[in-house]
Amino acid sequence: MNPATLTDSIFGAVADPSRPLLTYYDDRTGERTELSGATLGNWAAKTANFLADEMGVGPGDTVRVDLPEHWQTAGILLGAWWSGAHVRLGTGDGPDDRVVFASVGGIDDHPDADELVVASLDAFALPLRDLPPGVADFGSAVRIHGDGFTSRPYAGAVLEDTDAPTIAQQAAAVASAAGIGAAARVLSTREWRTRDGVIANLLAPWLAGAGLVHVAGADASSLPGRAETEKATIILS
């Protein structure tokens, strides 16, 4: 696969980095956060630099992501792949996990993590206070790092047990079946906490060059109006 990482392929498919790549809603809290391709790329680069420089993560090292659908989760996944990491999802710490990303509520699910980084899931990535000793705050940890990163390719599995070329093929098949192309703006309520969910509901739109509007905690009756507001061309719910 060329370019070598999923993250390179995603940003390579972006026609205009100034346009929204991810718009995140949480109807339970009223949050709406919009990130352009350039802004999401900055967060991905900061995450990749943090993993490589502070955590010593290199190609093939395992990074566990135990987080809900959120713009911070997207930045973490993209940064992990840029660093060459092998991403595993959810709980169930493995002996090879170099770093675990979790929410505040998930701290106790990872008692054996060598390095635990907690994402605030705040709309502005505001820092968390009074974390347990040895637990890092994601926003504070990555914000100091650079906005550029030279990708580190890895030929093995990069998401659970699947390599990047296979993921790209599966994502392309999903996008084709759903009619998702480069001009699309996809509004979705579908999960991306599992391997299949990440491929179908996060990577498929992005690798096709589409923008994604993800709505958490959505009322189905509100989706048509939301789609009109966001100028979405496809609804996946």
RADAPE-V540052 format. One line per field, one symbol per residue. psi: psi as a letter, one per 20 degrees, with the letter a starting at -180 (. if undefined). burial: + if it has 16 or more other C-alpha atoms within 10 Angstrom, else -. A space follows every 50 residues. Layout:
# RADAPE-V540052
psi->???
burial->???
This chain:
# RADAPE-V540052
psi->porhqhgggghhiohoiiqphpppqoihijpoppprhgghhghggggggg gghhikprpiqpppomqrpqhhgghggggghhijqopqqaalpriiohqp prrgijgiilhjpgopppphkqhjkqqqqlqqpipqpgghhhhirrjqpo qnqpiapiodkprghggggghhgggghikoahiqoppqjqqlirghgggh ighggghijrqpopoqkqphiigghghggjkqippo.
burial->---++++++++-++--+--+++++++------++++++++++++++++++ ++----++++++++++++++++++++++++++++++++++--+---++++ ++++--+--+--+-+++++++-+-+-++-------++++-++--+-+-+- ++++-++++---+++-++-+++-++----++--+++++++++++++-+++ ++++++++++++++++-+----+--++----+-++--
